[in-house]
Amino acid sequence: MSPLRLELQRADIVSVRADVCVSSIHRSKDLTKGPLAKRILKCGGNSIQEELLKRDPGKELKIGQVEAVSSGKLQNFKDLNFICLCTYRPGNEQILLQSLLECLELAAVKNHKSVAFPALGIGHGYPAEKVAACLIEAATLHNYQFPKTSLDVVYVVLLDHDVDVIKTFLLMCAKGTTDLEVDTTSQLPINSGTTQKTATCPPKMPTVMGQKKKAKQANQPIRVNSLFASISSLFKGFGYSANVGLFTFNVKPTISNRIAGFQVSFGLNISFIDTFIPPSLHPLWKSITS
C-alpha cells in the first residue's frame, strides 16, 4: 500500500491546482452565503450555481451532505465538491469526518489524483484541533480502506489568518498524535523485534455516524491518534522502525529548508512546503521539535 501524501500549504485555495476542490455550502445551496463558496461562484461562474440548484429543486441540503458538480470556469480543477455544514456542536466532527471520507471516495471513483481541502468548519465554530484531526484521519482512513486508491495527494490549503489551525497541525505532527489533550506515550507498546501477527489487535477508530455506503462496508478503521502515538519522538532521530500490534511502521524524519514533517509507511507522508509555517510561528516550531 503506497502512503497517501498529505501536503500542507498556505495559499488561496481557488488558485491551487488539483483535480477536486472542496468547499462548504449553505443548506439552501446559495453560493453567495459563505466566503469560499462566494469566491468560487465569482471565479467559476454561474453555471456552478445553476448545476447545484438543479439537484432536487426546492429541497434543502442535509447536514453533512456532499454535492459534486463541474468546476465551471475554474480550469485548475476538474470537479468541485460542496459539503453542507452547520454551526458546531459537540459530535459534529464525526459528520465532518464522514463527509471528508465521501469526498475522497468520490474523487477516487473518478480516478482523480488530488483533492484540495480548506480548513472546513472553522467559519462555523469548529475547534481547530477537531478540523485538523478530521483532515488527517480522513486521509489515513481512506488510504487504509482503499489501499489501491487512485489518489496520490491531499492538499490542506490554509490562509494566513488560519493561524490556530496551522499551529494545531504543527503540534499534532511534532507530538505524533491527533489527540492533543491526551498523553499517548503509554497507549501503544513499541516492540523492536519482529512483528507477531497474533499480537494485540489494532486500536479502533471511534464509531463514525453517517450515510456513506462504502465507509460502512469497509473494515473497522484504525484509531489514528493511537497509531501516531508510536512516533511521538521521531523528529529527533534519523529514522526508526517499530512493530505495533499488526502493523510495522517505518518512519523517516524529513526536516530541511524545504520540508518539515514525517513519513509513515502505513498511512501518511505529511509534508510542509517551505511557505506553510508563517514567520510568527517559527519560534513555536523550533521549540516543539528541538
Phi and psi restraints in degrees (value plus and minus 20) as a CYANA .aco file:
   2 SER   PHI    -103.6   -63.6
   2 SER   PSI     113.0   153.0
   3 PRO   PHI     -83.6   -43.6
   3 PRO   PSI     116.2   156.2
   4 LEU   PHI     -98.2   -58.2
   4 LEU   PSI     108.2   148.2
   5 ARG   PHI    -103.8   -63.8
   5 ARG   PSI     113.4   153.4
   6 LEU   PHI    -129.9   -89.9
   6 LEU   PSI      93.3   133.3
   7 GLU   PHI    -131.2   -91.2
   7 GLU   PSI     106.3   146.3
   8 LEU   PHI    -118.4   -78.4
   8 LEU   PSI     108.9   148.9
   9 GLN   PHI    -153.6  -113.6
   9 GLN   PSI     131.6   171.6
  10 ARG   PHI    -128.9   -88.9
  10 ARG   PSI      90.8   130.8
  11 ALA   PHI    -189.2  -149.2
  11 ALA   PSI     153.9   193.9
  12 ASP   PHI    -103.4   -63.4
  12 ASP   PSI      96.7   136.7
  13 ILE   PHI     -80.1   -40.1
  13 ILE   PSI     -48.3    -8.3
  14 VAL   PHI     -86.6   -46.6
  14 VAL   PSI     -41.4    -1.4
  15 SER   PHI    -114.2   -74.2
  15 SER   PSI     -26.8    13.2
  16 VAL   PHI     -94.6   -54.6
  16 VAL   PSI     127.0   167.0
  17 ARG   PHI    -118.6   -78.6
  17 ARG   PSI      96.8   136.8
  18 ALA   PHI    -175.1  -135.1
  18 ALA   PSI     141.2   181.2
  19 ASP   PHI     -89.9   -49.9
  19 ASP   PSI     -56.0   -16.0
  20 VAL   PHI    -152.8  -112.8
  20 VAL   PSI     115.4   155.4
  21 CYS   PHI    -133.9   -93.9
  21 CYS   PSI     116.0   156.0
  22 VAL   PHI    -133.3   -93.3
  22 VAL   PSI     120.5   160.5
  23 SER   PHI    -162.3  -122.3
  23 SER   PSI     138.7   178.7
  24 SER   PHI    -102.5   -62.5
  24 SER   PSI     144.2   184.2
  25 ILE   PHI    -169.4  -129.4
  25 ILE   PSI     127.6   167.6
  26 HIS   PHI     -91.6   -51.6
  26 HIS   PSI     131.8   171.8
  27 ARG   PHI     -82.0   -42.0
  27 ARG   PSI     -40.5    -0.5
  28 SER   PHI     -98.6   -58.6
  28 SER   PSI     -26.7    13.3
  29 LYS   PHI      51.2    91.2
  29 LYS   PSI      -9.2    30.8
  30 ASP   PHI    -101.1   -61.1
  30 ASP   PSI      91.6   131.6
  31 LEU   PHI     -95.1   -55.1
  31 LEU   PSI     -26.4    13.6
  32 THR   PHI    -101.3   -61.3
  32 THR   PSI     -26.9    13.1
  33 LYS   PHI    -121.1   -81.1
  33 LYS   PSI      88.1   128.1
  34 GLY   PHI      96.3   136.3
  34 GLY   PSI     109.3   149.3
  35 PRO   PHI     -82.1   -42.1
  35 PRO   PSI     -63.8   -23.8
  36 LEU   PHI     -92.1   -52.1
  36 LEU   PSI     -63.7   -23.7
  37 ALA   PHI     -79.2   -39.2
  37 ALA   PSI     -60.4   -20.4
  38 LYS   PHI     -84.8   -44.8
  38 LYS   PSI     -59.1   -19.1
  39 ARG   PHI     -88.5   -48.5
  39 ARG   PSI     -58.6   -18.6
  40 ILE   PHI     -83.2   -43.2
  40 ILE   PSI     -61.6   -21.6
  41 LEU   PHI     -81.5   -41.5
  41 LEU   PSI     -63.5   -23.5
  42 LYS   PHI     -84.8   -44.8
  42 LYS   PSI     -62.8   -22.8
  43 CYS   PHI    -104.1   -64.1
  43 CYS   PSI     -49.8    -9.8
  44 GLY   PHI    -116.5   -76.5
  44 GLY   PSI     -36.9     3.1
  45 GLY   PHI      75.4   115.4
  45 GLY   PSI     145.4   185.4
  46 ASN   PHI     -88.3   -48.3
  46 ASN   PSI     -37.5     2.5
  47 SER   PHI     -81.9   -41.9
  47 SER   PSI     -48.7    -8.7
  48 ILE   PHI     -87.0   -47.0
  48 ILE   PSI     -66.6   -26.6
  49 GLN   PHI     -82.6   -42.6
  49 GLN   PSI     -62.9   -22.9
  50 GLU   PHI     -82.7   -42.7
  50 GLU   PSI     -59.5   -19.5
  51 GLU   PHI     -86.0   -46.0
  51 GLU   PSI     -58.4   -18.4
  52 LEU   PHI     -85.7   -45.7
  52 LEU   PSI     -62.2   -22.2
  53 LEU   PHI     -88.9   -48.9
  53 LEU   PSI     -40.6    -0.6
  54 LYS   PHI     -96.4   -56.4
  54 LYS   PSI     -35.1     4.9
  55 ARG   PHI    -101.4   -61.4
  55 ARG   PSI      96.1   136.1
  56 ASP   PHI      26.1    66.1
  56 ASP   PSI      46.3    86.3
  57 PRO   PHI     -72.8   -32.8
  57 PRO   PSI     115.7   155.7
  58 GLY   PHI      63.6   103.6
  58 GLY   PSI     -29.0    11.0
  59 LYS   PHI    -121.7   -81.7
  59 LYS   PSI     117.8   157.8
  60 GLU   PHI    -100.9   -60.9
  60 GLU   PSI     137.8   177.8
  61 LEU   PHI     -96.2   -56.2
  61 LEU   PSI     129.9   169.9
  62 LYS   PHI    -106.3   -66.3
  62 LYS   PSI     132.6   172.6
  63 ILE   PHI     -81.2   -41.2
  63 ILE   PSI     107.5   147.5
  64 GLY   PHI      71.3   111.3
  64 GLY   PSI     -29.3    10.7
  65 GLN   PHI     -86.9   -46.9
  65 GLN   PSI     121.2   161.2
  66 VAL   PHI    -132.9   -92.9
  66 VAL   PSI     111.3   151.3
  67 GLU   PHI    -141.2  -101.2
  67 GLU   PSI     106.7   146.7
  68 ALA   PHI    -125.5   -85.5
  68 ALA   PSI     108.5   148.5
  69 VAL   PHI    -155.9  -115.9
  69 VAL   PSI     151.8   191.8
  70 SER   PHI     -93.1   -53.1
  70 SER   PSI     145.9   185.9
  71 SER   PHI    -112.9   -72.9
  71 SER   PSI     -15.6    24.4
  72 GLY   PHI      39.7    79.7
  72 GLY   PSI    -148.4  -108.4
  73 LYS   PHI    -104.1   -64.1
  73 LYS   PSI     -22.1    17.9
  74 LEU   PHI    -101.0   -61.0
  74 LEU   PSI      66.8   106.8
  75 GLN   PHI     -93.7   -53.7
  75 GLN   PSI     -31.6     8.4
  76 ASN   PHI    -100.2   -60.2
  76 ASN   PSI     -24.7    15.3
  77 PHE   PHI    -143.2  -103.2
  77 PHE   PSI     135.2   175.2
  78 LYS   PHI    -119.1   -79.1
  78 LYS   PSI     -54.9   -14.9
  79 ASP   PHI    -161.2  -121.2
  79 ASP   PSI     140.0   180.0
  80 LEU   PHI    -142.3  -102.3
  80 LEU   PSI     117.3   157.3
  81 ASN   PHI    -136.5   -96.5
  81 ASN   PSI     111.6   151.6
  82 PHE   PHI    -135.0   -95.0
  82 PHE   PSI     111.6   151.6
  83 ILE   PHI    -131.7   -91.7
  83 ILE   PSI     107.1   147.1
  84 CYS   PHI    -100.8   -60.8
  84 CYS   PSI      95.5   135.5
  85 LEU   PHI    -138.7   -98.7
  85 LEU   PSI     137.7   177.7
  86 CYS   PHI    -148.7  -108.7
  86 CYS   PSI     158.2   198.2
  87 THR   PHI     -77.6   -37.6
  87 THR   PSI     119.2   159.2
  88 TYR   PHI     -86.2   -46.2
  88 TYR   PSI     115.7   155.7
  89 ARG   PHI    -154.2  -114.2
  89 ARG   PSI     128.3   168.3
  90 PRO   PHI     -71.4   -31.4
  90 PRO   PSI     109.5   149.5
  91 GLY   PHI      84.2   124.2
  91 GLY   PSI     -39.8     0.2
  92 ASN   PHI     -85.2   -45.2
  92 ASN   PSI     -39.7     0.3
  93 GLU   PHI     -84.3   -44.3
  93 GLU   PSI     -46.1    -6.1
  94 GLN   PHI     -88.6   -48.6
  94 GLN   PSI     -56.4   -16.4
  95 ILE   PHI     -87.1   -47.1
  95 ILE   PSI     -62.2   -22.2
  96 LEU   PHI     -81.2   -41.2
  96 LEU   PSI     -65.7   -25.7
  97 LEU   PHI     -78.7   -38.7
  97 LEU   PSI     -64.4   -24.4
  98 GLN   PHI     -85.3   -45.3
  98 GLN   PSI     -57.1   -17.1
  99 SER   PHI     -87.6   -47.6
  99 SER   PSI     -59.1   -19.1
 100 LEU   PHI     -82.1   -42.1
 100 LEU   PSI     -61.8   -21.8
 101 LEU   PHI     -81.5   -41.5
 101 LEU   PSI     -60.4   -20.4
 102 GLU   PHI     -84.9   -44.9
 102 GLU   PSI     -59.6   -19.6
 103 CYS   PHI     -80.3   -40.3
 103 CYS   PSI     -62.3   -22.3
 104 LEU   PHI     -86.1   -46.1
 104 LEU   PSI     -59.7   -19.7
 105 GLU   PHI     -86.2   -46.2
 105 GLU   PSI     -62.3   -22.3
 106 LEU   PHI     -80.9   -40.9
 106 LEU   PSI     -60.1   -20.1
 107 ALA   PHI     -86.1   -46.1
 107 ALA   PSI     -61.8   -21.8
 108 ALA   PHI     -87.3   -47.3
 108 ALA   PSI     -56.5   -16.5
 109 VAL   PHI     -79.9   -39.9
 109 VAL   PSI     -52.7   -12.7
 110 LYS   PHI    -111.8   -71.8
 110 LYS   PSI     -10.5    29.5
 111 ASN   PHI      41.9    81.9
 111 ASN   PSI      10.5    50.5
 112 HIS   PHI     -93.9   -53.9
 112 HIS   PSI     139.0   179.0
 113 LYS   PHI    -125.5   -85.5
 113 LYS   PSI     -42.5    -2.5
 114 SER   PHI    -166.5  -126.5
 114 SER   PSI     127.5   167.5
 115 VAL   PHI    -154.4  -114.4
 115 VAL   PSI     117.4   157.4
 116 ALA   PHI    -133.5   -93.5
 116 ALA   PSI     104.2   144.2
 117 PHE   PHI    -133.9   -93.9
 117 PHE   PSI     119.9   159.9
 118 PRO   PHI    -106.9   -66.9
 118 PRO   PSI    -191.2  -151.2
 119 ALA   PHI    -100.9   -60.9
 119 ALA   PSI      51.7    91.7
 120 LEU   PHI     -79.4   -39.4
 120 LEU   PSI     111.5   151.5
 121 GLY   PHI      79.6   119.6
 121 GLY   PSI     -41.1    -1.1
 122 ILE   PHI     -79.0   -39.0
 122 ILE   PSI     -62.3   -22.3
 123 GLY   PHI     -89.0   -49.0
 123 GLY   PSI     -32.1     7.9
 124 HIS   PHI    -125.1   -85.1
 124 HIS   PSI      -6.4    33.6
 125 GLY   PHI      67.9   107.9
 125 GLY   PSI      -9.6    30.4
 126 TYR   PHI     -88.1   -48.1
 126 TYR   PSI     113.6   153.6
 127 PRO   PHI     -81.7   -41.7
 127 PRO   PSI     124.5   164.5
 128 ALA   PHI     -77.1   -37.1
 128 ALA   PSI     -59.1   -19.1
 129 GLU   PHI     -88.2   -48.2
 129 GLU   PSI     -49.4    -9.4
 130 LYS   PHI     -91.0   -51.0
 130 LYS   PSI     -62.5   -22.5
 131 VAL   PHI     -84.5   -44.5
 131 VAL   PSI     -68.0   -28.0
 132 ALA   PHI     -81.9   -41.9
 132 ALA   PSI     -63.8   -23.8
 133 ALA   PHI     -83.4   -43.4
 133 ALA   PSI     -61.7   -21.7
 134 CYS   PHI     -83.2   -43.2
 134 CYS   PSI     -60.5   -20.5
 135 LEU   PHI     -86.0   -46.0
 135 LEU   PSI     -63.9   -23.9
 136 ILE   PHI     -86.2   -46.2
 136 ILE   PSI     -65.7   -25.7
 137 GLU   PHI     -87.8   -47.8
 137 GLU   PSI     -57.1   -17.1
 138 ALA   PHI     -82.5   -42.5
 138 ALA   PSI     -65.1   -25.1
 139 ALA   PHI     -84.1   -44.1
 139 ALA   PSI     -62.0   -22.0
 140 THR   PHI     -87.5   -47.5
 140 THR   PSI     -63.8   -23.8
 141 LEU   PHI     -85.8   -45.8
 141 LEU   PSI     -59.0   -19.0
 142 HIS   PHI     -82.0   -42.0
 142 HIS   PSI     -63.8   -23.8
 143 ASN   PHI     -83.0   -43.0
 143 ASN   PSI     -56.0   -16.0
 144 TYR   PHI     -93.4   -53.4
 144 TYR   PSI     -64.4   -24.4
 145 GLN   PHI     -95.2   -55.2
 145 GLN   PSI     -50.2   -10.2
 146 PHE   PHI    -149.3  -109.3
 146 PHE   PSI      55.4    95.4
 147 PRO   PHI     -81.8   -41.8
 147 PRO   PSI     -39.7     0.3
 148 LYS   PHI    -123.3   -83.3
 148 LYS   PSI       4.8    44.8
 149 THR   PHI     -76.4   -36.4
 149 THR   PSI     129.7   169.7
 150 SER   PHI     -97.3   -57.3
 150 SER   PSI     -35.9     4.1
 151 LEU   PHI     -91.1   -51.1
 151 LEU   PSI     116.2   156.2
 152 ASP   PHI    -126.4   -86.4
 152 ASP   PSI     -56.1   -16.1
 153 VAL   PHI    -165.4  -125.4
 153 VAL   PSI     121.6   161.6
 154 VAL   PHI    -135.9   -95.9
 154 VAL   PSI     100.4   140.4
 155 TYR   PHI    -113.0   -73.0
 155 TYR   PSI     110.5   150.5
 156 VAL   PHI    -127.6   -87.6
 156 VAL   PSI      90.6   130.6
 157 VAL   PHI    -128.4   -88.4
 157 VAL   PSI      97.5   137.5
 158 LEU   PHI    -137.7   -97.7
 158 LEU   PSI     134.3   174.3
 159 LEU   PHI    -117.0   -77.0
 159 LEU   PSI     145.9   185.9
 160 ASP   PHI     -78.3   -38.3
 160 ASP   PSI     -53.9   -13.9
 161 HIS   PHI    -101.4   -61.4
 161 HIS   PSI     -21.0    19.0
 162 ASP   PHI    -105.3   -65.3
 162 ASP   PSI      22.2    62.2
 163 VAL   PHI     -80.3   -40.3
 163 VAL   PSI     -60.2   -20.2
 164 ASP   PHI     -82.4   -42.4
 164 ASP   PSI     -58.6   -18.6
 165 VAL   PHI     -90.6   -50.6
 165 VAL   PSI     -61.7   -21.7
 166 ILE   PHI     -79.8   -39.8
 166 ILE   PSI     -66.8   -26.8
 167 LYS   PHI     -80.6   -40.6
 167 LYS   PSI     -59.7   -19.7
 168 THR   PHI     -85.8   -45.8
 168 THR   PSI     -62.6   -22.6
 169 PHE   PHI     -79.2   -39.2
 169 PHE   PSI     -63.0   -23.0
 170 LEU   PHI     -81.8   -41.8
 170 LEU   PSI     -64.1   -24.1
 171 LEU   PHI     -85.3   -45.3
 171 LEU   PSI     -61.9   -21.9
 172 MET   PHI     -83.6   -43.6
 172 MET   PSI     -62.0   -22.0
 173 CYS   PHI     -90.7   -50.7
 173 CYS   PSI     -57.3   -17.3
 174 ALA   PHI     -92.2   -52.2
 174 ALA   PSI     -57.0   -17.0
 175 LYS   PHI    -104.5   -64.5
 175 LYS   PSI     -36.2     3.8
 176 GLY   PHI      55.5    95.5
 176 GLY   PSI       9.4    49.4
 177 THR   PHI    -173.2  -133.2
 177 THR   PSI     130.5   170.5
 178 THR   PHI    -110.2   -70.2
 178 THR   PSI     -20.5    19.5
 179 ASP   PHI    -131.5   -91.5
 179 ASP   PSI      80.3   120.3
 180 LEU   PHI    -102.1   -62.1
 180 LEU   PSI     -26.4    13.6
 181 GLU   PHI    -116.2   -76.2
 181 GLU   PSI     -26.4    13.6
 182 VAL   PHI    -140.3  -100.3
 182 VAL   PSI     118.1   158.1
 183 ASP   PHI    -100.5   -60.5
 183 ASP   PSI      87.1   127.1
 184 THR   PHI    -118.6   -78.6
 184 THR   PSI     -10.8    29.2
 185 THR   PHI     -84.8   -44.8
 185 THR   PSI     -41.5    -1.5
 186 SER   PHI    -128.5   -88.5
 186 SER   PSI     -12.8    27.2
 187 GLN   PHI     -94.0   -54.0
 187 GLN   PSI     -52.2   -12.2
 188 LEU   PHI    -149.0  -109.0
 188 LEU   PSI     110.3   150.3
 189 PRO   PHI     -94.9   -54.9
 189 PRO   PSI     119.5   159.5
 190 ILE   PHI    -128.8   -88.8
 190 ILE   PSI      97.7   137.7
 191 ASN   PHI    -127.1   -87.1
 191 ASN   PSI     113.8   153.8
 192 SER   PHI    -109.2   -69.2
 192 SER   PSI     -26.0    14.0
 193 GLY   PHI    -104.5   -64.5
 193 GLY   PSI    -183.6  -143.6
 194 THR   PHI     -96.1   -56.1
 194 THR   PSI     138.8   178.8
 195 THR   PHI     -89.7   -49.7
 195 THR   PSI     112.8   152.8
 196 GLN   PHI    -127.1   -87.1
 196 GLN   PSI      86.3   126.3
 197 LYS   PHI     -92.3   -52.3
 197 LYS   PSI     -24.9    15.1
 198 THR   PHI    -121.7   -81.7
 198 THR   PSI      -8.3    31.7
 199 ALA   PHI     -92.0   -52.0
 199 ALA   PSI    -189.4  -149.4
 200 THR   PHI     -78.8   -38.8
 200 THR   PSI     127.1   167.1
 201 CYS   PHI     -89.9   -49.9
 201 CYS   PSI     134.1   174.1
 202 PRO   PHI     -87.1   -47.1
 202 PRO   PSI     128.0   168.0
 203 PRO   PHI     -83.8   -43.8
 203 PRO   PSI     139.2   179.2
 204 LYS   PHI    -128.4   -88.4
 204 LYS   PSI     129.5   169.5
 205 MET   PHI     -95.0   -55.0
 205 MET   PSI     125.8   165.8
 206 PRO   PHI     -77.0   -37.0
 206 PRO   PSI     131.0   171.0
 207 THR   PHI     -76.9   -36.9
 207 THR   PSI     112.7   152.7
 208 VAL   PHI    -125.4   -85.4
 208 VAL   PSI     107.8   147.8
 209 MET   PHI    -109.8   -69.8
 209 MET   PSI     128.8   168.8
 210 GLY   PHI     134.5   174.5
 210 GLY   PSI    -197.8  -157.8
 211 GLN   PHI    -138.7   -98.7
 211 GLN   PSI      -2.2    37.8
 212 LYS   PHI    -103.1   -63.1
 212 LYS   PSI     101.1   141.1
 213 LYS   PHI     -85.6   -45.6
 213 LYS   PSI     -69.2   -29.2
 214 LYS   PHI     -84.0   -44.0
 214 LYS   PSI     -61.4   -21.4
 215 ALA   PHI     -84.9   -44.9
 215 ALA   PSI     -55.1   -15.1
 216 LYS   PHI     -86.6   -46.6
 216 LYS   PSI     -54.9   -14.9
 217 GLN   PHI    -105.5   -65.5
 217 GLN   PSI     -32.3     7.7
 218 ALA   PHI     -93.1   -53.1
 218 ALA   PSI     148.1   188.1
 219 ASN   PHI     -82.2   -42.2
 219 ASN   PSI     137.8   177.8
 220 GLN   PHI     -80.3   -40.3
 220 GLN   PSI     100.8   140.8
 221 PRO   PHI     -89.5   -49.5
 221 PRO   PSI     149.4   189.4
 222 ILE   PHI    -123.0   -83.0
 222 ILE   PSI     124.5   164.5
 223 ARG   PHI     -91.3   -51.3
 223 ARG   PSI      90.3   130.3
 224 VAL   PHI     -87.5   -47.5
 224 VAL   PSI     -59.6   -19.6
 225 ASN   PHI     -84.9   -44.9
 225 ASN   PSI     -50.4   -10.4
 226 SER   PHI     -93.0   -53.0
 226 SER   PSI     -57.0   -17.0
 227 LEU   PHI     -83.2   -43.2
 227 LEU   PSI     -64.6   -24.6
 228 PHE   PHI     -92.0   -52.0
 228 PHE   PSI     -36.8     3.2
 229 ALA   PHI     -82.2   -42.2
 229 ALA   PSI     -47.1    -7.1
 230 SER   PHI     -93.7   -53.7
 230 SER   PSI     -27.9    12.1
 231 ILE   PHI    -142.5  -102.5
 231 ILE   PSI       7.6    47.6
 232 SER   PHI     -86.5   -46.5
 232 SER   PSI     -43.4    -3.4
 233 SER   PHI    -133.3   -93.3
 233 SER   PSI      -0.5    39.5
 234 LEU   PHI    -101.7   -61.7
 234 LEU   PSI     -32.4     7.6
 235 PHE   PHI     -85.7   -45.7
 235 PHE   PSI     -40.4    -0.4
 236 LYS   PHI    -110.1   -70.1
 236 LYS   PSI     -27.2    12.8
 237 GLY   PHI    -120.9   -80.9
 237 GLY   PSI    -192.4  -152.4
 238 PHE   PHI    -135.1   -95.1
 238 PHE   PSI      -9.6    30.4
 239 GLY   PHI     116.5   156.5
 239 GLY   PSI     131.9   171.9
 240 TYR   PHI    -180.5  -140.5
 240 TYR   PSI     125.5   165.5
 241 SER   PHI    -148.5  -108.5
 241 SER   PSI     117.7   157.7
 242 ALA   PHI    -167.8  -127.8
 242 ALA   PSI     125.5   165.5
 243 ASN   PHI    -121.8   -81.8
 243 ASN   PSI     105.0   145.0
 244 VAL   PHI    -149.6  -109.6
 244 VAL   PSI      91.9   131.9
 245 GLY   PHI      38.2    78.2
 245 GLY   PSI    -142.2  -102.2
 246 LEU   PHI    -112.5   -72.5
 246 LEU   PSI     -15.3    24.7
 247 PHE   PHI    -143.4  -103.4
 247 PHE   PSI     126.3   166.3
 248 THR   PHI    -128.2   -88.2
 248 THR   PSI     108.1   148.1
 249 PHE   PHI    -125.8   -85.8
 249 PHE   PSI     109.2   149.2
 250 ASN   PHI    -137.2   -97.2
 250 ASN   PSI      92.2   132.2
 251 VAL   PHI    -134.7   -94.7
 251 VAL   PSI     114.7   154.7
 252 LYS   PHI    -150.7  -110.7
 252 LYS   PSI      90.8   130.8
 253 PRO   PHI     -80.3   -40.3
 253 PRO   PSI     121.3   161.3
 254 THR   PHI    -151.4  -111.4
 254 THR   PSI      55.7    95.7
 255 ILE   PHI    -132.1   -92.1
 255 ILE   PSI     100.1   140.1
 256 SER   PHI    -174.3  -134.3
 256 SER   PSI    -190.2  -150.2
 257 ASN   PHI     -94.4   -54.4
 257 ASN   PSI     -26.8    13.2
 258 ARG   PHI    -136.0   -96.0
 258 ARG   PSI     -52.1   -12.1
 259 ILE   PHI    -154.0  -114.0
 259 ILE   PSI     118.6   158.6
 260 ALA   PHI    -156.8  -116.8
 260 ALA   PSI      95.5   135.5
 261 GLY   PHI     158.3   198.3
 261 GLY   PSI    -179.1  -139.1
 262 PHE   PHI    -166.2  -126.2
 262 PHE   PSI     139.3   179.3
 263 GLN   PHI    -141.5  -101.5
 263 GLN   PSI     106.9   146.9
 264 VAL   PHI    -142.1  -102.1
 264 VAL   PSI     102.8   142.8
 265 SER   PHI     -87.7   -47.7
 265 SER   PSI     -46.4    -6.4
 266 PHE   PHI     -90.7   -50.7
 266 PHE   PSI     -66.4   -26.4
 267 GLY   PHI    -140.6  -100.6
 267 GLY   PSI     -98.5   -58.5
 268 LEU   PHI    -143.1  -103.1
 268 LEU   PSI     128.1   168.1
 269 ASN   PHI    -127.6   -87.6
 269 ASN   PSI      82.0   122.0
 270 ILE   PHI    -114.9   -74.9
 270 ILE   PSI     102.6   142.6
 271 SER   PHI    -149.4  -109.4
 271 SER   PSI     123.8   163.8
 272 PHE   PHI    -127.3   -87.3
 272 PHE   PSI     104.9   144.9
 273 ILE   PHI     -91.8   -51.8
 273 ILE   PSI     140.3   180.3
 274 ASP   PHI     -82.8   -42.8
 274 ASP   PSI     -39.8     0.2
 275 THR   PHI    -113.6   -73.6
 275 THR   PSI     -18.2    21.8
 276 PHE   PHI     -90.3   -50.3
 276 PHE   PSI     -64.6   -24.6
 277 ILE   PHI    -104.9   -64.9
 277 ILE   PSI      91.8   131.8
 278 PRO   PHI     -88.7   -48.7
 278 PRO   PSI     133.6   173.6
 279 PRO   PHI     -72.0   -32.0
 279 PRO   PSI     -54.8   -14.8
 280 SER   PHI     -84.5   -44.5
 280 SER   PSI     -41.1    -1.1
 281 LEU   PHI    -123.6   -83.6
 281 LEU   PSI     -18.0    22.0
 282 HIS   PHI     -78.3   -38.3
 282 HIS   PSI     -63.6   -23.6
 283 PRO   PHI     -81.0   -41.0
 283 PRO   PSI     -58.9   -18.9
 284 LEU   PHI     -82.8   -42.8
 284 LEU   PSI     -67.9   -27.9
 285 TRP   PHI     -81.7   -41.7
 285 TRP   PSI     -60.1   -20.1
 286 LYS   PHI     -85.3   -45.3
 286 LYS   PSI     -59.0   -19.0
 287 SER   PHI     -90.8   -50.8
 287 SER   PSI     -54.6   -14.6
 288 ILE   PHI    -108.0   -68.0
 288 ILE   PSI     -29.1    10.9
 289 THR   PHI    -132.9   -92.9
 289 THR   PSI     -18.2    21.8
